[in-house]
Amino acid sequence: MHHNVVDRAMLVKRMVDRLYQPQSHKGCMLDIYRNHVVKVYPMSEQTFYRYMRIGVARDGYIGDGSNRVKREKRDLPGSTTDANQLSFF
C-alpha cells in the first residue's frame, strides 16, 4: 500500500473521528461520508470503508490485514526527523 494512500486514509479517519456521533443518525458513517468526506476527498463508498479499516498496528505495520506494509518512523505523518535531508558528510 502506497504511503500517500495511508496518509490520506489517516486524514479521512481524523475527519470521521471528529464528526462521528454514535447516538445520532446525523453522525452515522454513511452520512459523514456523503456530506463531508466526499466533498473534500472524492472517492467511492467502497474506498471510504476500506480507508476506515486501515490502521497502524503496534508493531509498525500498516494495512487492513490483506496487505501489510512496514513503515519507517520517518515515513509516518507528523514525524520530525531529518532522515530525508541530504547529507554531504
DRENBA-723531 format. One record per residue: x, y negated, z negated of N, C-alpha, C in turn; residue in one letter. Coordinates in steps of 0.05 Angstrom, whole numbers. Layout:
BEGIN
((X; Y; Z); (X; Y; Z); (X; Y; Z); 'A'),
...
END
This chain:
BEGIN
((17; 23; 0); (0; 0; 0); (18; -25; 0); 'M'),
((13; -43; 18); (29; -67; 21); (26; -85; -3); 'H'),
((47; -99; -11); (46; -116; -35); (27; -139; -32); 'H'),
((22; -149; -7); (3; -171; -4); (-26; -161; -9); 'N'),
((-32; -136; -2); (-58; -125; -8); (-62; -123; -38); 'V'),
((-42; -114; -52); (-43; -111; -81); (-47; -139; -94); 'V'),
((-32; -159; -85); (-34; -186; -96); (-62; -197; -91); 'D'),
((-73; -193; -67); (-100; -203; -61); (-120; -188; -78); 'R'),
((-116; -163; -82); (-135; -147; -99); (-134; -158; -128); 'A'),
((-111; -165; -138); (-109; -175; -165); (-123; -203; -167); 'M'),
((-121; -219; -146); (-135; -245; -146); (-165; -241; -146); 'L'),
((-175; -222; -130); (-203; -216; -130); (-213; -205; -156); 'V'),
((-197; -188; -169); (-204; -177; -195); (-205; -198; -216); 'K'),
((-187; -218; -215); (-188; -240; -234); (-214; -256; -231); 'R'),
((-222; -261; -205); (-246; -275; -200); (-271; -260; -211); 'M'),
((-271; -234; -206); (-294; -218; -216); (-294; -217; -246); 'V'),
((-271; -214; -259); (-270; -214; -288); (-281; -240; -300); 'D'),
((-275; -262; -286); (-284; -288; -296); (-315; -291; -293); 'R'),
((-326; -279; -272); (-355; -283; -266); (-373; -261; -275); 'L'),
((-362; -238; -282); (-379; -214; -288); (-393; -217; -315); 'Y'),
((-419; -211; -314); (-436; -212; -338); (-452; -186; -339); 'Q'),
((-445; -167; -356); (-457; -141; -356); (-487; -141; -362); 'P'),
((-498; -160; -376); (-526; -160; -383); (-543; -174; -363); 'Q'),
((-532; -189; -344); (-547; -205; -325); (-545; -194; -297); 'S'),
((-568; -196; -282); (-568; -188; -254); (-553; -208; -237); 'H'),
((-552; -234; -246); (-537; -254; -231); (-507; -249; -232); 'K'),
((-498; -234; -252); (-469; -229; -255); (-461; -201; -248); 'G'),
((-478; -187; -233); (-471; -160; -225); (-450; -160; -203); 'C'),
((-436; -138; -199); (-414; -137; -179); (-423; -144; -151); 'M'),
((-446; -134; -142); (-455; -139; -115); (-461; -169; -111); 'L'),
((-473; -181; -131); (-479; -210; -129); (-453; -226; -129); 'D'),
((-434; -219; -145); (-408; -233; -145); (-395; -230; -118); 'I'),
((-396; -206; -107); (-384; -201; -81); (-397; -219; -60); 'Y'),
((-424; -219; -59); (-438; -233; -38); (-437; -263; -40); 'R'),
((-437; -274; -65); (-439; -303; -69); (-413; -317; -75); 'N'),
((-392; -302; -82); (-367; -315; -90); (-343; -304; -74); 'H'),
((-339; -278; -76); (-314; -266; -65); (-313; -270; -34); 'V'),
((-334; -263; -20); (-334; -264; 9); (-328; -292; 20); 'V'),
((-337; -312; 5); (-333; -340; 14); (-304; -348; 12); 'K'),
((-289; -336; -6); (-261; -343; -10); (-243; -323; 5); 'V'),
((-249; -297; 3); (-233; -276; 15); (-252; -259; 32); 'Y'),
((-255; -265; 58); (-273; -249; 75); (-264; -220; 76); 'P'),
((-283; -202; 70); (-277; -173; 70); (-303; -158; 70); 'M'),
((-302; -132; 76); (-326; -116; 75); (-331; -108; 46); 'S'),
((-356; -98; 42); (-363; -89; 15); (-346; -65; 7); 'E'),
((-340; -48; 26); (-324; -24; 20); (-296; -33; 11); 'Q'),
((-284; -53; 24); (-258; -63; 16); (-259; -75; -11); 'T'),
((-280; -90; -17); (-284; -102; -44); (-283; -80; -66); 'F'),
((-298; -59; -62); (-298; -38; -82); (-272; -23; -83); 'Y'),
((-257; -21; -61); (-231; -9; -61); (-212; -27; -77); 'R'),
((-214; -53; -74); (-197; -71; -90); (-203; -69; -119); 'Y'),
((-228; -64; -126); (-236; -61; -155); (-223; -36; -167); 'M'),
((-217; -16; -150); (-204; 9; -160); (-174; 6; -163); 'R'),
((-162; -13; -150); (-133; -16; -151); (-125; -26; -178); 'I'),
((-105; -15; -190); (-96; -23; -216); (-66; -18; -219); 'G'),
((-54; -31; -239); (-26; -27; -246); (-25; -9; -270); 'V'),
((-13; 14; -267); (-11; 33; -290); (13; 25; -307); 'A'),
((14; 37; -331); (36; 30; -349); (63; 38; -338); 'R'),
((63; 59; -321); (89; 68; -311); (99; 51; -287); 'D'),
((84; 30; -280); (93; 12; -259); (83; 19; -231); 'G'),
((67; 40; -230); (56; 48; -204); (30; 33; -199); 'Y'),
((25; 26; -173); (2; 11; -165); (-13; 28; -145); 'I'),
((-39; 28; -147); (-55; 42; -127); (-82; 51; -139); 'G'),
((-97; 64; -122); (-124; 73; -130); (-124; 103; -135); 'D'),
((-102; 116; -137); (-100; 144; -141); (-93; 160; -116); 'G'),
((-103; 151; -93); (-98; 166; -68); (-70; 160; -58); 'S'),
((-61; 135; -60); (-34; 129; -51); (-22; 109; -71); 'N'),
((-2; 118; -86); (10; 101; -107); (37; 91; -97); 'R'),
((43; 67; -104); (68; 54; -95); (83; 44; -120); 'V'),
((108; 49; -121); (125; 39; -143); (132; 10; -137); 'K'),
((127; -8; -156); (133; -36; -153); (155; -44; -172); 'R'),
((173; -60; -162); (194; -71; -178); (182; -93; -195); 'E'),
((195; -100; -217); (186; -122; -234); (186; -148; -218); 'K'),
((205; -152; -201); (207; -178; -187); (184; -181; -166); 'R'),
((172; -158; -159); (150; -159; -139); (123; -165; -151); 'D'),
((121; -164; -177); (95; -169; -190); (88; -198; -190); 'L'),
((62; -205; -186); (55; -234; -186); (61; -246; -213); 'P'),
((71; -270; -213); (78; -284; -238); (105; -279; -248); 'G'),
((121; -262; -235); (148; -256; -244); (166; -279; -237); 'S'),
((184; -286; -255); (202; -309; -251); (231; -300; -251); 'T'),
((237; -279; -237); (265; -270; -236); (278; -282; -211); 'T'),
((304; -283; -212); (319; -294; -189); (329; -272; -170); 'D'),
((316; -249; -170); (326; -227; -155); (323; -232; -125); 'A'),
((306; -250; -117); (301; -255; -88); (319; -277; -78); 'N'),
((335; -290; -95); (352; -311; -86); (378; -300; -74); 'Q'),
((389; -314; -55); (413; -306; -42); (437; -313; -60); 'L'),
((456; -294; -61); (480; -298; -78); (504; -295; -60); 'S'),
((523; -313; -62); (547; -312; -47); (571; -300; -62); 'F'),
((567; -295; -88); (589; -285; -104); (583; -259; -116); 'F'),
END
